[in-house]
Amino acid sequence: MSLYSPQAKVAAYRSINAHGIVAGADPHGLVLTLFDAIISRLKSARTCIEQGQIVGKAGLLNSAVKLLGELRGSLDLAQGGALAQNLSDLYDYMARRLLVANASNDVSALTEVLNLLGEIRDAWAAIGPQVRAQPPVAPG
């Protein structure tokens, strides 16, 4: 692909746009962006399965599993207690279900993860105003 091709220009724009979103987001917003990215990939992967696009499905599910790993890695297990551990376990479960969905084109496993992730995402979005209203904690 040439640096001057339309595809290269679109790819560059997407990269700049993504970097701009990350640079301007607060930590709560970044996690919300991760949820949205995973959900988008899972919906697209479900469409790929339904249309028999196996290669596209595999790439989307691989990306979703990596992003779930990012969510899991962002948890503070030391300070988050049981809630953080439960989320970690749930993210691990979701990743394993996505591997099943990928290996066997199992739309039900994918839909299960979409439902679970949607519930967590909605709860996370709902606490946004409370989290943003709190003063930042100084490192101690």
DAJO-V446402 format. One record per backbone hydrogen bond with DSSP energy under -1.0 kcal/mol. NH is the residue of the N-H (numbers start at 0). CO is the residue of the C=O. If there is no record, write none. Layout:
# DAJO-V446402
nh = <NH;NH>
co = <CO;CO>
This chain:
# DAJO-V446402
nh = <4;8;9;10;11;12;13;14;15;16;17;18;19;20;21;22;23;29;30;31;32;33;34;35;36;37;38;39;40;41;42;43;44;45;46;47;48;49;50;51;52;53;56;57;58;59;60;61;62;63;64;65;66;67;68;69;70;71;72;73;74;79;83;84;85;86;87;88;89;90;91;92;93;94;95;96;97;98;99;100;101;102;103;104;106;109;110;111;112;113;114;115;116;117;118;119;120;121;122;123;124;125;126;127;130;131;132>
co = <1;4;5;6;7;8;9;10;11;12;13;14;15;16;17;18;19;25;26;27;28;29;30;31;32;33;34;35;36;37;38;39;40;41;42;43;44;45;46;48;47;51;52;53;54;55;56;57;58;59;60;61;62;63;64;65;66;67;68;69;71;75;79;80;81;82;83;84;85;86;87;88;89;90;91;92;93;94;95;96;97;98;99;100;104;105;106;107;108;109;110;111;112;113;114;115;116;117;118;119;120;121;122;124;126;127;128>
